[in-house]
């Protein structure tokens, strides 16, 4: 959640923070009212990691402005 990172909800509501996933599909987002990390797209393990036992989705949190 945003509070775990010390971010104010106003940063999220102003669009100053976003989650970026690898590739074209953005699987995660920050909920603007709560600051919780939520799924933004359906995640299909069979499609993403067909032959891999351990399936990992990496993403980055980008914060613009001061923290």
C-alpha positions as CSV (number, residue, x, y, z in Angstrom):
1,X,0.0,0.0,0.0
2,X,1.1,3.6,-0.5
3,X,1.2,4.2,3.2
4,X,3.8,1.3,3.5
5,X,6.0,3.4,1.2
6,X,5.4,6.6,3.1
7,X,3.4,8.1,0.2
8,X,0.5,10.5,0.7
9,X,-2.7,9.6,-1.1
10,X,-2.6,13.1,-2.8
11,X,0.5,11.9,-4.8
12,X,-1.6,9.0,-6.2
13,X,-4.6,11.2,-6.9
14,X,-2.5,13.7,-8.7
15,X,-1.0,11.0,-10.9
16,X,2.4,11.3,-9.4
17,X,2.9,7.6,-8.7
18,X,2.3,4.6,-11.0
19,X,3.2,1.0,-11.3
20,X,4.9,-0.2,-14.5
21,X,5.1,-3.8,-15.5
22,X,7.5,-5.5,-17.9
23,X,6.1,-5.7,-21.4
24,X,3.1,-4.1,-22.9
25,X,0.4,-5.3,-20.4
26,X,0.2,-3.4,-17.2
27,X,-1.0,-6.0,-14.7
28,X,-1.0,-3.8,-11.6
29,X,-2.1,-0.4,-10.5
30,X,-2.4,1.8,-7.4
31,X,-6.0,2.3,-6.2
32,X,-6.4,6.1,-6.2
33,X,-8.6,6.3,-3.1
34,X,-6.9,3.7,-0.9
35,X,-3.4,3.5,-2.2
36,X,-3.6,-0.3,-2.3
37,X,-1.8,-2.3,-5.0
38,X,-4.5,-3.9,-7.2
39,X,-4.6,-6.0,-10.3
40,X,-5.4,-4.0,-13.4
41,X,-5.7,-6.8,-15.9
42,X,-6.7,-10.5,-15.8
43,X,-3.5,-12.5,-15.0
44,X,-3.5,-15.9,-16.8
45,X,-0.7,-18.1,-15.4
46,X,-1.0,-20.6,-18.2
47,X,-0.5,-17.9,-20.8
48,X,2.4,-16.2,-19.0
49,X,4.3,-19.1,-17.6
50,X,3.4,-22.2,-19.5
51,X,6.5,-24.2,-19.0
52,X,7.9,-22.4,-15.9
53,X,7.3,-23.8,-12.4
54,X,7.9,-20.5,-10.6
55,X,5.9,-17.7,-12.2
56,X,7.1,-14.2,-11.4
57,X,5.7,-10.9,-12.6
58,X,8.0,-7.9,-12.1
59,X,6.9,-4.3,-11.8
60,X,8.3,-1.0,-10.7
61,X,6.8,1.9,-8.8
62,X,7.6,5.2,-10.3
63,X,7.1,8.3,-8.2
64,X,7.4,11.8,-9.7
65,X,8.2,14.8,-7.5
66,X,9.4,14.8,-3.9
67,X,9.0,11.9,-1.5
